[in-house]
Amino acid sequence: MRQFISVADIGPLDKALAEAAMIKQDRFAFTGLGRNKTLLMIFFNSSLRTRLSTQKAAMNLGMNVIVLDVNQGAWKLETERGVIMDGDKAEHLLEAIPVMGSYCDIIGVRSFAGLTDKKADYEETVISQFIKYSGRPVFSMEAATRHPLQSFADLITIEEYKTVERPKVVMTWAPHPKALPQAVPNSFAEWMTAADYDFVITHPHGYELDPAFTKGATIEYDQRKALEGADFVYAKNWSAYTDPNYGKVLSTDRAWTVDAEKMGLTNNAFFMHCLPVRRNMIVTDDVIESERSLVIPEAANREISAQVVIKRLLENL
């Protein structure tokens, strides 16, 4: 594996899940694999779980780790070609990328969607340049359209807690005061359909996702109907994808907040969210604090998903 940006890169899911289970049994079984190797983690956006879990995963494998917050510890970077650089951006990404590559063996990149130019976002402009120009294996720590490390951790978590072979998994839109990217829901949809779960997406009209990611899922606009019989409920906000409203907040309707009454419609479902979460917007206190909430085990599995990915990249250096 030379890159990891989507579920297509991980190969057969049963093998990836078996590897995750093995690593979870002994996180330090492969410490020699990363000896004298360096991971460079580049953050264009804020992070808590991604930074901590990925750094810990690399350390478990014996790697040195360099963390660069582009917004605080580097020159401001220009990302577009053909721009006259007479503003506040002192360095172009096309020079910065190969320089970064010369200091490391593997690169992790985190760069969110700008939510103003759909074409640029969905072409994955930033991470694509790292893949093309760094000369190093590159993996996504969340990009404009996907968050594969999160979705892999979500899959690991569902496999650990499911009680039937093919559970019903419902991803529900929920309100949020700010415009958020479609990366997490896109990626979650992609991984759930790849896992061949009974997968349902529910959201208000106007919040349809890119069909390239939702193909194979059931789309249900009635949230209550969608939740009936669910084994897992994954709540997430996202901004509009379809034109002319790309990147906009069309609704903050609190009727879509996941509460105990709605969870009562399910098959005693587990609640999931990628975090951070806006309490009493996305989900009520009693639901996220309940015994059926998996948000902490789910977050803990971020270390495992990252370690599987980095291990595979190291094995192919």
C-alpha positions in Angstrom: 0.0 0.0 0.0 1.5 3.3 -1.1 -1.4 5.6 -0.2 -4.5 5.6 2.0 -7.3 8.0 1.1 -10.3 5.8 0.8 -11.8 2.3 1.5 -10.5 1.2 -1.9 -6.9 1.4 -0.6 -7.3 -0.9 2.4 -8.1 -4.1 0.4 -10.4 -6.8 1.7 -12.2 -5.6 4.8 -12.1 -9.0 6.5 -8.3 -9.0 6.4 -8.0 -5.4 7.6 -10.3 -6.2 10.5 -8.4 -9.3 11.4 -5.2 -7.2 11.4 -6.8 -4.6 13.6 -7.9 -7.3 16.1 -4.3 -8.6 16.1 -2.8 -5.2 16.7 -5.3 -4.5 19.5 -4.1 -7.6 21.3 -0.5 -6.4 21.2 0.1 -2.9 20.0 3.9 -3.3 20.3 4.4 -6.5 18.3 5.8 -4.5 15.4 8.0 -1.9 17.1 11.0 -2.9 14.9 9.1 -2.1 11.7 9.4 1.7 12.2 12.9 1.8 13.7 14.8 4.7 12.3 11.8 5.7 10.2 10.0 9.1 10.5 6.4 10.0 10.1 5.6 13.6 9.2 2.1 14.7 10.2 0.9 17.9 8.5 -2.1 19.7 9.8 -3.8 22.4 7.8 -6.7 22.2 10.3 -7.3 21.6 14.0 -7.2 18.2 15.5 -7.5 16.4 18.8 -8.2 12.6 18.3 -6.5 12.5 14.9 -3.3 14.0 16.1 -3.1 12.0 19.4 -4.2 8.7 17.9 -2.0 8.8 14.8 1.1 9.9 16.7 0.5 7.1 19.3 0.0 4.6 16.5 3.3 5.6 14.9 5.1 5.4 18.2 3.7 2.0 18.8 5.5 1.0 15.6 8.8 2.4 16.8 8.7 5.5 14.5 10.0 9.0 15.0 7.2 11.6 14.6 7.3 15.2 13.4 4.2 17.3 13.8 3.7 20.4 11.7 0.8 22.8 12.3 0.9 24.8 9.1 -1.1 27.6 10.5 1.1 28.2 13.5 4.6 26.8 12.8 5.3 27.5 9.2 5.1 30.1 6.4 1.7 30.7 5.0 1.4 28.4 2.0 -0.1 29.1 -1.4 -1.9 26.0 -2.8 -3.0 27.2 -6.3 -0.8 27.3 -9.4 -0.6 30.5 -11.5 -1.2 32.8 -8.6 0.9 36.0 -8.3 2.2 35.6 -4.8 2.1 39.3 -3.7 0.0 38.7 -0.6 0.6 37.2 2.8 1.6 33.7 1.5 5.4 33.4 1.4 5.8 29.9 0.1 4.2 27.7 -2.5 3.0 24.2 -1.6 4.8 22.9 -4.7 8.2 23.8 -3.2 7.2 23.0 0.4 6.0 19.5 -0.4 9.2 18.0 -1.8 11.2 19.7 1.0 8.9 18.0 3.6 9.3 14.7 1.8 13.1 14.9 2.2 12.8 14.9 6.0 10.6 11.8 6.4 9.6 8.4 5.2 5.7 8.7 5.4 3.4 11.7 5.3 0.0 12.1 6.9 -2.0 15.1 5.7 -5.1 16.8 7.3 -6.8 19.4 5.1 -10.5 20.2 5.2 -12.8 21.3 2.4 -13.0 25.1 1.9 -16.8 24.7 1.2 -16.7 27.5 -1.4 -15.3 25.8 -4.5 -16.9 22.3 -4.9 -14.7 21.4 -7.9 -11.5 22.1 -6.0 -12.8 20.3 -2.9 -13.9 17.2 -4.7 -10.7 17.0 -6.7 -8.9 16.8 -3.4 -6.5 19.6 -4.5 -4.2 19.6 -1.4 -3.7 15.9 -0.6 -3.4 15.1 -4.4 -0.4 17.4 -4.6 1.3 15.6 -1.7 0.7 12.3 -3.4 2.1 13.7 -6.7 5.1 15.7 -5.5 6.3 14.4 -2.1 7.9 11.2 -3.3 6.6 9.5 -0.1 3.7 7.3 0.8 0.8 9.6 1.9 -2.2 8.9 4.0 -5.3 11.0 4.8 -5.8 12.2 8.3 -9.0 13.8 6.9 -9.3 15.4 3.5 -11.9 17.5 1.7 -14.2 14.6 0.8 -13.3 11.7 3.1 -12.0 10.8 6.6 -11.0 7.2 6.1 -9.1 6.7 9.4 -12.3 7.6 11.2 -14.5 5.4 9.1 -12.1 2.4 9.5 -12.3 3.0 13.3 -16.1 3.1 13.0 -16.1 -0.2 11.2 -13.9 -1.8 13.8 -16.2 -0.6 16.6 -19.4 -1.9 14.9 -17.7 -5.3 14.3 -16.8 -5.4 18.0 -20.3 -4.6 19.3 -22.7 -6.1 16.7 -24.9 -9.0 17.7 -26.1 -10.0 14.3 -24.1 -10.7 11.2 -25.6 -7.8 9.1 -26.7 -5.1 11.5 -28.9 -2.2 10.5 -26.8 1.0 10.6 -28.5 4.4 10.3 -26.6 7.6 9.6 -28.7 10.5 10.5 -28.1 14.2 9.8 -28.4 16.4 12.9 -28.4 20.2 13.3 -25.3 22.2 13.8 -24.8 26.0 14.0 -21.8 26.0 11.5 -21.3 24.7 8.0 -19.4 21.4 8.2 -17.8 19.4 5.3 -19.3 16.2 3.9 -16.0 14.3 4.5 -17.2 12.2 7.5 -20.6 11.2 6.1 -19.2 10.6 2.6 -16.5 8.3 4.1 -18.8 6.6 6.5 -21.3 5.8 3.7 -18.5 4.4 1.6 -17.2 2.1 4.3 -20.7 0.9 5.4 -21.7 -0.1 1.9 -18.4 -1.8 1.4 -19.1 -3.8 4.6 -22.5 -4.8 3.1 -24.4 -3.7 6.2 -28.1 -2.8 6.1 -27.3 0.8 5.7 -29.7 3.7 5.8 -29.1 7.5 5.5 -31.7 9.9 6.7 -31.6 13.7 6.3 -33.8 16.6 5.4 -34.4 17.5 1.7 -31.5 19.5 0.4 -28.9 17.6 2.2 -28.4 14.9 -0.4 -24.7 13.7 -0.5 -22.7 12.9 -3.7 -24.3 9.8 -5.1 -20.8 8.4 -5.7 -20.5 7.9 -2.0 -24.1 6.8 -1.2 -24.6 4.3 -4.0 -26.0 1.1 -2.4 -27.5 2.9 0.7 -31.2 3.4 1.4 -32.1 7.1 1.5 -35.0 7.9 3.9 -36.2 11.4 4.5 -38.4 10.5 7.5 -35.9 10.2 10.4 -38.3 8.3 12.6 -39.0 5.7 10.0 -35.3 5.3 9.3 -34.5 4.7 12.9 -37.0 1.9 13.4 -35.1 -1.3 14.2 -31.7 0.2 13.9 -28.8 -1.6 15.7 -26.4 1.4 15.4 -27.2 5.1 15.1 -24.5 7.3 13.7 -25.3 11.0 14.1 -23.5 13.6 12.0 -24.0 17.1 10.6 -23.0 18.1 7.1 -23.5 21.2 4.9 -25.3 21.0 1.6 -23.6 19.3 -1.3 -25.9 20.1 -4.2 -25.6 23.3 -6.2 -26.4 26.1 -5.8 -26.2 25.6 -2.0 -22.9 23.9 -1.8 -21.3 24.5 1.7 -24.4 26.2 3.1 -26.4 25.6 6.2 -30.0 25.1 5.0 -31.5 24.1 8.4 -30.8 24.0 12.1 -34.0 22.2 12.9 -33.7 20.8 16.4 -36.4 18.2 15.5 -33.6 16.2 14.0 -31.6 16.1 17.3 -31.0 12.5 18.5 -32.8 12.1 21.8 -33.9 9.2 24.0 -37.4 9.1 22.5 -35.9 8.6 19.0 -33.4 6.0 20.3 -36.5 4.2 21.7 -37.6 3.6 18.1 -34.5 1.5 17.5 -33.5 -2.1 18.3 -31.8 -0.8 21.5 -29.2 0.7 19.2 -25.8 1.8 20.1 -25.1 5.6 19.5 -22.0 6.7 17.6 -20.4 10.0 16.7 -16.9 10.9 15.5 -16.5 13.7 18.0 -16.3 16.6 18.8 -20.0 16.8 19.3 -22.3 19.7 20.0 -24.4 18.4 22.9 -28.1 19.1 22.7 -27.8 20.1 19.0 -26.5 16.8 17.6 -27.4 14.6 20.5 -28.9 15.1 24.0 -26.9 14.6 27.2 -28.8 11.5 28.2 -28.1 9.7 25.0 -24.4 10.4 24.7 -23.9 9.6 28.4 -25.9 6.3 28.2 -24.5 2.8 28.5 -25.3 2.4 24.7 -23.0 5.3 23.7 -19.9 4.1 21.9 -18.3 7.5 21.4 -15.3 6.7 23.7 -14.5 3.2 22.4 -15.0 4.5 18.9 -12.4 7.3 19.5 -10.1 4.8 21.1 -10.2 2.7 18.0 -8.7 5.6 16.0 -5.3 4.4 17.3 -5.9 1.0 15.9 -7.1 2.1 12.5 -4.1 4.4 12.2 -1.7 1.7 13.3 -3.0 -0.8 10.7 -2.6 1.8 7.9 0.9 3.0 9.0 2.1 -0.6 9.4 1.0 -1.4 5.9 2.8 1.7 4.5 5.9 0.8 6.4 5.8 -2.8 5.0 5.9 -1.4 1.5 8.7 1.1 1.8 
